């Protein structure tokens, strides 16, 4: 079963991708809104400078970045050109979290990016409350540092509010006072952390005339929740138990900071990127004005279709012909979900084979930096088989490289089995 926070992005993307939002801002009854503090190691909240009047001065034509240039820049920043020696928490903060609808994919995402990564390292950080699985960008579950949960959730809160208002669940909440819903949900989870189904039933006891799932969805969009270990950790299945972030982390949320720091971190992990890319990744709207205000501290480019791209001035942009090793990406890998135009890593034809109608993003292989197939693990008693399905014909060297990397993947993901095999299958 897909965790309930995953359903929000299915309800929001059309409006987000068009960059639209309601003209009239509806007041939210209760919004937990943290800002990073000096003690937590985050950036200080910065007051937004006065609106910048667009200059009519002539600007030289922006450099055009081709598809391979964008691909290599993305791979370099995602640590997919070369595995990093960074620690797990440093990696999560550099990547601005990892998509985490299911239990194991974030572990696989870190294995693909870090040297010597072991599942126990991440599980310990989750148990020690330094890392949490919580609803973040687009309302989906992400694995983030506790510091980022406190600092970034309030910046993203408007997107969750808007998504709920315009969702089918929001329509089922007519007549439910948001303050009362949050207070009741908090009391229930602080008394006993609960799975989603149990929380929904207990909320419905308070509002018997309303849909139970809508009540739990409404509460989770208003209140930041975290998955309580051992649920949601390596080897513990998909049944997740939730608590409020404030009670789990022992800190209260403060006022929201401007989105500027979020923009800079997104570009550091996924740039160069357009306004639409930023909005699709974050779920926020009206980011054009933010990037226009930040223009003096950014560098701009154009893609081959003429779209303006923003980037950090000193960010690395490798040569387009830089060799890219084969990589195995887990389900829901964030690198496939961070742009409106994903052709820098995923062709339109490949996208139809990777994204399913029920919201699953399949595990994929990268060959020469681009998605060129899918993979899955099959378990049978004491054996495991890595099944690789290329989308086209592989060269002998590409097949050998996938076999070598696949053997390392089996050692990581299925080291408890006695027999491990690799099988190449014909694409369907």
N, C-alpha and C positions, 0 to 999 in steps of 0.2 A: 504493500500500500504506500502511496506517495504521501509524505507528511503534509499536514493541512496548510502550512504556510506556503507551500509550492503552488497552490492553486491561484494565489493572487496575481502572479505575472500573466496567467492566461486571460485574466479579466482586464488587464491594464494596457498591454502593449500597443493596441491600435491607436489609442489617443496619444500615448507617449511617443510613438514613432512619428506621428504627425506634428509633435511638439505643441499640442493644444492643451489648454486647461480652462477651467471655469473662470469667467471674468469676475464673478463675485466670489470672494474668498469666504467660505463658511467657517464660522468659529468652531473650534473643536472644544468639547467640554473639558477634556483632560488630556494633556500631552506630556509624557515624560521626556524632557528635553535636556540632555547633558551637554556640557561644554568641557573640553579638555582643560585640566588645571595644571599649574606648575608642578604640584606634588605628584600628579599622575604621569608626568613626563610628556604630556601632550602640548600642542601649540597653544599659546594664549589666544583667547577670542580677540579678533581684530575688528574694530568698527569698519563698516563698509565706507570707502571714500565716496565723495560726492559723485553723482552720475557724470560720466565723461561725455562731452559733446563730440560727436564724430568729426574727425578732421577732414577737410576737403583737400588737404595737401596731396600731391601726387605721390604714390607709392610705387616702387619698382615692382615689376611682375614677380610673383612668388615662384620659387623653384617647384617644379613638378616632380612628384615622387611616384614612381611606377609601382605596380603590384608587388614585384619582388623586393623592392626597397622597403615597402611597408611591411612585408612579410618578415624580412630579416630584422627590422627594428622591433617588431612585436616579439619575435622569438628571443631576441637578445634580452629584452626587458622582462620576459617571462622565465628566463633562465632555462630555455629550451635549446639554445645553441650549445651551452656548456653548463653542466650541473654546478650549483653554487656550494660553497663551504659554509654558508650562513646557517645559523640555528633555526629551529622551527618557528619560534615566535617572531624572529626577525623576518623570516620568509613570509609569514602570514601578514605582517604589517607592510612589507614591500609590495605584496600582491594585492593589498587591500581586501584580504579575505579570500576564501575559496568556497565556491558553490558546494552546498552540503545537504541536498535533499535526502540523500541516502547515506548510510553509515560509512561504507568503505571508500567511496570515490575520493574524498579529501586526502586520505592516506596515500592512495595511488598518485594523486596530483603532486604531493610532496616528494614521493619516490622518484617521479619523473624529473624533478627540478633540483633535488638536493643530493649531495654526495653522502653515501652511507646512512641514509635515513632508515630508521627502524620504527615500526608502529608503536612500540612501547613509549617512545619519547613523546609523541603527541598525546597518547592516552594519559601519561603522567601530568602533562600541562593542563589537560581538561580536568582531571581529578583535583589538581591543585588550584583550580579556578583562575588560572592565568590565561586560559583560552576557553572560549564558549561557542556553542552552536546556537545561533539566534537569527531572527528575521532581520534582514538588512536590505540590500539593494533589491528593488522591485518586489519587496515583501517576501523574498525567498530565504530559506535557511542558508546561512553562510557560517563558516568556521572563521572566527576572528579573535584577535587578542582581546582580553578584558578591557584594556585601555581603549581600543578602537570601538568596542561596543558602547562604552560610555561617551566617547567623543563624536562618533559618526551617526549613531541611531537618530539623534534629534535632528540632524541636518537632513536626514532622509525621511523624517516623519511626515512631511506634507504629501509625499508620494503615496505613503500607506493610507493616509486619511482620504486622499482623492480616490484611490483605488477602491476602498471600501464603500465610499459614498455612491460610486457609479457601478458597483457590482450587484449581482442578484442577491447576495447576502445582505448588503446594505438596505435593500428594499424590504427585506423581511424584518428589519429592526425598527420599523416605524413604531413609535410609541415607547420605545425603550430609552430611558434616560442614560446617557453615556457615563455620567458620574456614578450612577448606581451600578451600572454594569462593571465598571472598573473596580469599584469598591468591593462588590460581591466576588468577582474573579480573584482579586488579590487575597481576600480573606480565605477563600477556598484553597488556593495554592500555597499560601503561607502556612496553613494548617496541615496540608498534606500535598506535596507535589504529585501530579496526576497525569496519566495519559490523556490524549485529546478526547477520546470518546467518553471517558469518565467525567472530565471537566464539562463537556457539553451537556451531559445528562444532569449534572448537579446545577448547572446554570438554568436549565429548563425547569427545574423544580421551583425556581424563583419566578420565572416567566413562562408558565405552562402554555400560554397561547402563542408562543413564538418557536420558530425552528431551532432545534438544539445546535445544529452545525453553524447556523448564522450567528447565534449567540457566542459560540467559541471563536469564530472567525473575527467577529466584531471586537471581542475582548483582546485577542492577540494582535489586532492592528492598532489598538489604542495603547496597549501595555506591552513593553518589551519582555519577552519570555526567553528562557534558555532551557536547553535540554540537560537534564541532570544525569551525570554518570552513575552507574556504568552504562545506562542506555545511551545509544548513539556513539559507542566506542567500538574499536576493533574486536570482532568476534562476538558481539552482543546483539546481533540482529537489528531489526528495523522498528521495534516497539519503543517509542520514545516517551519519556516522562518529563513533564515541564514544571518549572518554577518561575517566579518573577525574577528578572535580572537584578533588581535592586536588593531583593532578599538574598539571592545567591552570592552576589558580589559584595554585599555589605556596604554599598555606596548608593547615594541618591543622585538622580539626574539633575543637571542644572540647565540654564538657558542655552538655546542653540547658538552656535557660532555661524558666521557667514559661510557659504559653500566654497570659498576660495581655496582653502587648504585641501578640501576633497578633490577639487579640480586638479590641483597640482599633483596630488598623489595618483589620481587616475591617469594623467598623462605620463607620469613616471613609470607606470606599470603597463599601459596599453597604447600610449601615443605613438606617432602623431594621430590625432583624431578630430573629427568634425563636431559641431554642435549636436547634430543628430546622434552621433556615436555616444557622446557623453550622456545624453538624455535617455537613450535606450539602456545603457549600462546602469545608470543610477535610478531611473524611474522618475526623476525630477523633470519639470518643464520650465520654460522661460529661461533657459541657460544661455541663450544668445546674448542677453544683456550682461550676464556675469562675465562671459568671455570677452565681450567688447570692453568692459571695464578693466579687465586684466590684460588686454592686448599689449600694453607697453612692456610687460614683463615676460611675454611669450614670443615665440617665433612662429611664423605662418608659412604654410606650403599649399600646394594644390595637388589633388590627385588627378589621374588621367581623365576623369570625367568633369573636372573643373571645380569640384567641391573644395572649399577652404578647410585646411587642416591646421590645428594648433598643436604646439609642442613646447617643451622646455628648451630654452636656448642651448644649454650645454648637454642635452641628452645625446646618447650614442645612437647613431644611425649607420649600421654596418654597410659595407659594400653589398650591393644586391647579389653578387656572385659568391658571397661567403658560404662555404659548405655548411649544410644543416644535417646533423645526424638523424637517423630514424628515431622516433619516439612513440611510446604507447601512452595515450591519454585516456583517463578514466571517464566514466559516464559524467555528464554535466560539467565537463571541464570549463572553467571560467573563460579561457581564452577563446572559446567558440561562442560566447554569449555577451561579449563586451563591446560590440559595434553594431551599428545599423547596417553598414556595408561590411559583410564578413568575407568578401571575396579575397581579402588579403591572406586568408588561411583556408577558406572553405568555399569551393565553387558552388554555384546555384544548383548544379546537378547533384553534387555530393551532399548538399544540405538536405535534399529530399530523401536521401537514404540514411541520414544520420538523425534527423529530427522526426519523431513519430507523431501520429495524430493525437495520442493520449499524453503528450507532454514529456516523453522520455527523450534524452539526448544520449545516443549510443556511445560506447567507448570506441575510440578511433586510433588509427595509425597515421603518423606524419612521415611522409617520404619526400625528401627535398623541401621540407618545410611546410608542405600542404597536406590536408587531409586526403588520403588516397585509399581508405579502406576502414573497416571496423574489426573489432576483436571481442572475444568473450572467453570466459573460463568455464569449462564443463568439469564437474566433479562426479566421480563414480567410485564409491567405497574408498580405497586408499590410493586412487589415481586422479590426476588432473590433466586436462588437455587444453592447451591454448589454441583456440580456433581463430585463424586470421583470414579475413575475407577481403582481398584487394578489389578495388573498383575497376582496375585495368591490369594489363600485363606488367609484371615486374621484371626488371633486369636481373641477371644472375647475382650481381653485387648487391642489389637492393634486397633480394630474397635472403641472401646470406646475412646481411646486416640485421634484418628483422628477426632472423633465427637466433642470432647472437643476443640481441636485446631482449627477445622473447624468453630466452633461457634465464636471463637475469630477472625478468619479471616473475617467472615461475618460482625462482628461488626466494623472491620477496613475498609473493602472495600465496604460494602453496607449498611452503617448505616442509609442512608436516606430512605430506603424502610420500609414499614409497616410489611411485612411478609418475613421471611427468613427461608429457609429449607435446609436440607442436604440430599442428595440422593446418595446411593452407587449403582453403575452400574456394570454390568457384562462386563469384558474385551472383546474387539472385537478381 
